[in-house]
Amino acid sequence: MTTRYLEMDLASHRFISYFDIPEAQQLCDLAVVEQFADQTIIFEEGEDPSFLYLVLEGQVEFKKQAPLNQYQTVALAKANDFFGEFGVLDGQPRSARAMAAGQVKLAKISRPDLMEILSNAKGKVILNLFSYIIHHLRVTTDQYVNQLVHKEKMELVGEMVNTILHDFRSPFTGIQLSSTMLKEMHPDEETQEWCDLISMQIQRMLGMAEEVLEFAKGTTVLYRKPVTVAKMLQHFEKLNRVYFQSTQVDFSVKADEKCIIYVDENKLIRVLQNLVGNAVEAFEKPGGKIIVTATGTQEWVKIAIADNGPGIPDAIREHLFDAFVTYGKRSGTGLGTAIAKSIIDAHGGKIEFKSIPQEGTTFYILLPQTQRSEMQAEVAEEVKLN
């Protein structure tokens, strides 16, 4: 559905400002606005150019086709930017796919109309236009180079993790067997609990390595099941009890017993492990506190991880969830929060944070209450089997 766009809303756009008043008025009269939903393809790579697009609201991604029918983002256009000018000017097919990243509002001007106006425009208009195009080319080149560097880094990480997994499986198997033998030889409750903990930690370490490998490949495989959030958090606390004691951290959980979500429990625990582990490492002295709370609504379950640490440094706040971003950690890789976000995204959730210097940080994880029928069916089946 298209509608005429109001002159007063369009007149302040960068592209319109290049023109004198008569041409600007004409462009505003010719412009047509369209709303695009998230992930809508605006035009495909190889299409004939028909319009110049002005971004009024939202963001547009430009993607080039890569091997195995995958697409790699090579540039972005935000509000007050315009795109499609190359095709309009030279008449050549589109060089990339344009896709809405979230809700987007665009004003578009047809190629014949624009070329007629440009043919009568003053020289300063053409100079301003080409100045922007050159700047845009520089920015796009920088973004593309950064993408290539990131891709090479991730391929290197994938190769490294593959080697680690291969080398670790043998000693891990030996530890598992030894733990099983100790469990059979000593039936007392304390030994049984410690042997179970050893087994869980081994599986956890292997899972963490597999997760890094998935992240390096750009995939996240989920094994979903109904999970009671309170029980999951209790399990997490048990896995880390010795760790909290050794670091003198006061860890507590407050969870609504009715919160049930349909998730990959192991991956969600590793998200918690990363966020809590970062908080523990940030404490500058003993006496740190971490409180995890879980509450639910009809649509969402919200898990909050709050600490009283020094807060997240300003230098990394904007890019906290990007790969290879770290600060002040001697052994940090900068992958933990990026992997955590990829896991939450794969679940259709959201992760955000608030941080106050010298007061603490709170991470908020929102997970949707989706697939209720599947969840209820699995719960019913579980009850039936029991």
Sequence and secondary structure as in RCSB ss.txt:
>XXXX:A:sequence
MTTRYLEMDLASHRFISYFDIPEAQQLCDLAVVEQFADQTIIFEEGEDPSFLYLVLEGQVEFKKQAPLNQYQTVA
LAKANDFFGEFGVLDGQPRSARAMAAGQVKLAKISRPDLMEILSNAKGKVILNLFSYIIHHLRVTTDQYVNQLVH
KEKMELVGEMVNTILHDFRSPFTGIQLSSTMLKEMHPDEETQEWCDLISMQIQRMLGMAEEVLEFAKGTTVLYRK
PVTVAKMLQHFEKLNRVYFQSTQVDFSVKADEKCIIYVDENKLIRVLQNLVGNAVEAFEKPGGKIIVTATGTQEW
VKIAIADNGPGIPDAIREHLFDAFVTYGKRSGTGLGTAIAKSIIDAHGGKIEFKSIPQEGTTFYILLPQTQRSEM
QAEVAEEVKLN
>XXXX:A:secstr
 EEE  HHHHTTSHHHHTS HHHHHHHHHH EEEEE TT EEE TT    EEEEEEESEEEEEEEEGGGEEEEEE
EEETT EE HHHHHH    SSEEEESSSEEEEEEEHHHHHHHHHTS HHHHHHHHHHHHHHHHHHHHHHHHHHHH
HHHHHHHHHHHHHHHHHHHHHHHHHHHHHHHHHHH  SHHHHHHHHHHHHHHHHHHHHHHHHHHHHHT      E
EEEHHHHHHHHHHHTHHHHHHHT EEEEEE TT EEEE HHHHHHHHHHHHHHHHHH SSS  EEEEEEEE SSE
EEEEEEE SS   HHHHTTTTSTT   S TT  S HHHHHHHHHHHTT EEEEEEETTTEEEEEEEEE   HHHH
HHHHHHHHHH 
